[in-house]
Amino acid sequence: MDNNNTGFEIKAEQRQSWTSIAMVWAGGMICVPCLMVGGVLASGGLSIGQIVISILIGYGLICAYMIFIGMQACDTGLPVSVMAEGALGKQGSRYIISTILTIACIGWFGIQSATCGSAFASMIASMRGQEAASGSMVIICTIVWGIIMLITACAGFKGLKWLNYIAVPLLVIVCIYGIVAAFTQSNGAAAIANYAPEQSAGMVFGISMTVASFALGGVISADYCRFAKNRGDVVKSSLVGVIPAGLFMLLTGAVMSIVTGQYDISAILASLGVPIVGLIALVLATWTTNVTNAYSGGLALSNLLGFDESKFKITTGIAGAVGTLLAAFGLLNAFQGFLSLMSGLIPPLAGVIIAHYWIICKGKRENFKIRGSFSAVGLISYAAGAMVACITGGTFANFPGLVEAAPFLNKPFFVGPVNGIVVSLVLYVLLAKLTHTGSTD
């Protein structure tokens, strides 16, 4: 099948500067879930040094595969759900990978909407002099903000870019305020100075949680890096947009969590005395990140349903509406389990995509072809990588009954998502060579 007929290519006039794309990534990192993950690292007993190293290694690993996927997207102009058709076959990518990506994006949209709704409801309650927002108010705010975010997502890349220019600096200011407030509390400085946890979940836990926090973003980077002007811009936008912002946000979340003893960001901000403008910034930052989830979910759903990009507003609306409903009915409660599941299922997709384009196709656009039907080589490699990622990353530990029945499903080793990428990549190359599956198949 010729790539010129996919209906997803980027025209020359649609290309964006690397700073614009970096701002999208910074907007994705400067968000509430990153603060929450930082809090999870602190609650896991990691020292400040371990937290910093875990963050740098985790985001370094993400940037490594993110850059390769992004450069392929820049070369081809295709979103990740279509790029995967080269390794998995058109039907394999459409019905399996696009489904997983759609679910992942919808799930993240739901988590972000729930967080935003909770924060906004708390702000309204505070303005009314109430101690806490009612459950019905949280649900109403979640649905309203889910709809607002959804409308923005339908505006596409340009609307997202300008929204980030406003929201990112605001949340940075709020986070700085939060850190200052944490240190100036009566026991804040002492809590940080005396922080010496007796038990630590370990560096592997820290790296795994960091990778999980942006595992999906690293893979769907193709949806935005396809707007880059060249490969160099992909590298610059990824490194500058992800690592500094990610380090700042997770470390901020960890520090605030150490002082307050929890990682519910709305509760943390309330306990630190953050003013109303802080919660407004929090809502805006959640808004920018959630738009990327709805947009990528819409693209994946378009591919799943066999539509081209002209229908993305319809599919984005569907994805966002489902995510909003999930948010209204308690998806936030499954935050950590959802992170673990996504960190097992999503990264191995990067392994087969990278193996196909950069090794089998030698990194040349002219060698990249979209295959029809299903590719057994790609699907077997992806399934094996995903299984290894889940087993070694502790994903199945979130399902106690399953692990009790089959103990071999929980064998922690190194970093599950990274294990999955390596297995899917190596296995794809080996099977492709053995079956003589070439770039022109």
N, C-alpha and C positions, 0 to 999 in steps of 0.2 A: 504494500500500500504506500502511496506517495505521501510524504509529510505535508505537502502543499494542500492537501484536501482534508486536514483535520478540523479546520474551523477554529483553531485556537492560537494561530501564530501572531506574533507581535510585529507591527509595522515600524518602520524606521522612526516616524514622527512620534511614536508612543514611548520611545526609549527615554529613560530618566537618568539624572546624575547619580553618582554613587552616594553622595551625601543624602539625597532624598530617600534612597533605599536604606541607608544606614539609620536614618531617622525612624523609618518604619520598624526596624529591628530594635532600636532603642525604646520605641514606644511599646513594643511587645515585651521587652524585658522589664521596663519600669512599670510594673503592674502589681496588683494585690497578691496573686498567687506566688510571685517571687518572694515577697515579704513573708508569706506564710511558709514557704519552703525553708527560708532562712530560720524561721522560728522552729520548724521541725528539726533542723540540724542542731539547734541549741538544745531543744528538749531531748534530743538523742544523746546528749552528754558529750558532744565533741568540744574540744578546746577551741579557743579563738584561732589559734594557729592551724589546727586541723580543719576548721571551717573554711579558712582562706584557701588552703591548699586544695581542699575538695572542690571548691568553686572553680578555681583556676584550671584544675585538671578536667573537671566535668565539662565546663564550657569550651575548653580547648579541644576535647574529643568531639563535641558537637560541631564546632567550627570546622574541624577537619573534614567530616563527611558533608557538612552543609556547603562547603566551598566547592567540592567536586560536583555535587548535585546542582548547585547554583550555576556553575560554569557550563554544564550541559544544557541547562535551561536557557542560558544566555545564547548559546550556540544555536539551539533549535527553536527558541521562542515558545516552548510548550510548557504547560503546567505539569506537576508531578504525576497526576493521575493518567495523563496521556503519555508522558515519558516512560512510565512503567510498562506500557504496551510493548516496547522493544524487548524487554526481558521476559515478560510474563504472557505475551500474546494479547491481542485486542480484547478478547472475551475474558481472559484471566484477570487482566487489570480492571476491566469494567465491572465485573461481577464480584470480584473478591477484594482487590485492593481499594477500589473506589468506595466499596461498602465500608471497609475498615476506616478509611480516611474520613468518610462522611460521619460515621459514628463518633470518631475521635473529635472532630471539629464541633459536632453538635454537643458532645459532652463538655468540652472546654467552654463552649458558648454558655451552656447551662451553669457551670461553676462560676464563670465571671458574672453572669446576670444575677445569680443568687447573692454573690458577694456585694455587687453594686446595690441591689435592692435592699439588702440588710443594712449597708452603710447609710443609704439615703433615708431609710425608715428611722434609723437611729438619730439622724440629723433632725428630722421632723419632730421626733419625740422630745429631743433636747430643746428645740425651739418652743415646744408646748409645756416645758417644765416637767415632763414625764421621765421616770427613771429608765424605762425601756420601751421599745416599740412592741406593739401587739403582733401576734402571728399573722392576723389578717392584713395589717398594714405592710408587713414585710412582703407578703404575697402580692399585694397590689403594686407596691413599688418595684418588685422584681419584674412583673409583667409589663408595666409601663416603660421601664428602662430597657427591657429586652426589645420592645417594639421600636423605641427610639434608636437603639444601636443597629437594629435590623435595617431601618430606613437609610442610615448612614452607609452601611455595608453595600447597599444597592447602588451607591454612587460610584463605587469602584475605587481604583488606586488613587486618583487625584484627591478625592474627598478625604481619604485616609491620611494622605501626606499632610494636608493642612491641619487636620484635627490633631495630629501628633505634634506639630509645631507649637500648638497652644497648650496641650495637656502635659507633655513630657516635662517642661521646665517647672510647671506648677507642682507636680508630685515630687520632683527633686527637692524643691523648697520645703515641702511638707515633711519629707523624710529627714532632711537636715534638722528641721524643727523638732522632729520626733527624737532624733539622737541627742540633741541639746537638752530636750526635756527629760530624757532618760538619765542623763548625767547630772542634771541639776535637781532631780528629785531628792528628797531627804536621804534615801538610801541607795539612789541610783548609782553613783560613782563607786560606792562601797560594793554593791552587788557585782559590778563589772570587775573591780580590782580583786575581789575575793572569789571570783568564778573559777572553781576547780572541781568539776564533776568527778564523782567517785567511779562511776561506770560510764564507758563510752561505747556507742554502737559501732564505732570504728570508721576509718577512712573510706572503706569500701561502701559503707552505708551512705556516707556523705557524698561521695562521687556519684553513686547510683541515684540518690534523690536529686542531685543537681542535674544530671543527665535527664532524668524523668521530667524535670520542670520545663525543659525545652526540647524534648525528644521529638515531639510533633512538629515544632517550629523548624527544627533542622531539616526535616524531610520536606515540609511544604514550602521551604525557602524557594523552591523552583517557581512557585506561583508569583513571586515578587522579583526574584533575580532574573527572570526572563525579560524584565524591563531594563536591565543593565545594558550599557553600551558596549562593554567588552569584558573579557575574563578578569582583567586586573581590577575593574570596578567591583566585581563580585567579591574578590578577596578583600579589598579595602572595606567595603560596606559590611561584610560579615564580621571581620575582626573588630572594627571600630564600633559597630552597632551592638554587638553581643557582649563581649567580655567586660569592658569597663562598666557598662550599665548593670550587667548581671552581678558582678562582684559587689558593686555599690548596694544593690537592692537586697541581695541575700544576706550580706553582712549587716545591713541596717535592720532587717527583720530579726536576725539572730540577736543583735544587741538589745533591741526593744523587748524581745521575748525573755532574755535573761533577766531584765529588770522587772518585768511584769509577771513572768511565770506562765505565759500562755502564747499561743500563736494565732488566735482569732484577731485579725488586724483591726476590726471595728472596735472590739473591746480594748485592745492595746491603745488605740488612739484616744478612746474615751478616758482611759485611766491616766494617760499622759497629759490630758487637758488640751488636746489639739482643738483649735477653734473651728467654727463652722466652715471657714474657707478651706481648712484642711480636708474635711469630708467632701467638699465640692471638688477639690483637686483629685481626691481618691476616686470619685465617680467618673471624672473625665478620663483618668488614666485607665480605669477598667474599660471604659467605652472604647478607647483606641485599640486596646488589645483584643477586645471582643469582636471588633469589626473584622480583624484579620481571620478570626475563627469562622465567622459567618461567610466571609468571602471565599475562603478556601473550601469550606464545606459545600458552598454553592457550586464551585467549579467541579469538585469531586462528584457531587450528585448529578450535575449536568452530564458528566462522562458516564456515570452509572446508567442514566436513563437514555443515553444515546443522543443527547442534544449537543449543539455546538455552543460557543461562548455567547452567542446572541441571546440565549435563554437563561443566562446566569442570574438575572434579577429574580426570575421566578423560582429557580432552585435555591437561591440564597434565602429567599423569603420562606420557603418550606423548611430548610435546615434551621434557620433562626427561630421559627415558630415552634418547632419541636423542642429545641434547646431551651426556649423560654418556659415552656410547659414543664419540662423536667426540672428547671430551676425552681419554679413555683412550688414543686412538690418534693423538695428535700434532697436534690442531687448533691448539694454542698456537703452533706453528711458523709458521703462516700468519697471525699476528696483524695485521701491517701491511697485507698484501694484502686481508685480510677487511675491515679498517677502510675502506680505499679503495673497495672494492666497495659496501659498505653506504652510504657517504657519497654515492655516485652514484645508487643505486636508491631510497633511502628518502625523502630530503627533497622531491623533486618531488611526492610524494604529498600533502605539506602544501599545495603550490601549488594543486592542483585542489580540495582540500577547502575551503580558505580562499576561493577564487574562487567556488565554488558557494554556500556559506552566507552569506558576508559581502558579496558583490557581487550575485550573481544573486538570492539569497533575502533580500537586504538585512538580514542579521543577525537575522531574525525566526524564531522557532521554528515559528510557525504556517505559514510559507511552505516549510519544509523537508519534503520528501517523499522516500521511498525508491522509486527507480525499479525496474521489473522488467527482467530480461534485461541487455543490455549497452548502455552509453552510448558511442557512437562519439566524441562530443565529448570526454568525459572520458578515454577510453582513448588517443586520439590525443594529447591534451594531455600526459597523464602520460608516454607513451612518448617524446615529443619532449623533454620536460624531463629525463627520465632519461638519454637519449642525450647531450644537451648537457652534463649534469653529469658524465657519465663521460668524454667527450671533453676537456672543458676542465679537469677535475679530475685528469687523469693516471691514471684508473682502468685504462685499457687498457695502460698502461706496465708493469703487473704481468704482462702476457702478451706477452713480447717477440716471439714468432713472429707473433702477430696484428698487432702494430704494424708489423713489417717488411713484411708482406704488404699492409697498408693504412695507410700513414703518417698519413693524415688522421684516424685515430682517436685521435691523441694531439696535441692542440693546446692546451696549458695557457693559461688566461686567467682572471684574477681568482681567485675561489673557486668551484670546480666545483659544490658543493652549492647555493650561493646562486644561481648562474646557472640551475641546474635548477629551483629554486623559482620564480624570476622568469619563466622561459620557460613553464613549465606553467601558471602563474597567468594570465599575459597571454594566452596562446593559448587557454585555456579560455574566458575572457571574450569574446574576439573570435569564436571559433567559436559560442559560445552565442548571441551577438547575431545573427550571420549566419544561423544555422539556426533562429532564434526558439525556442531551447530555454529555456523558462521554469521558474520554481520549482515550478509545478504539474504539470509533465510526468510 
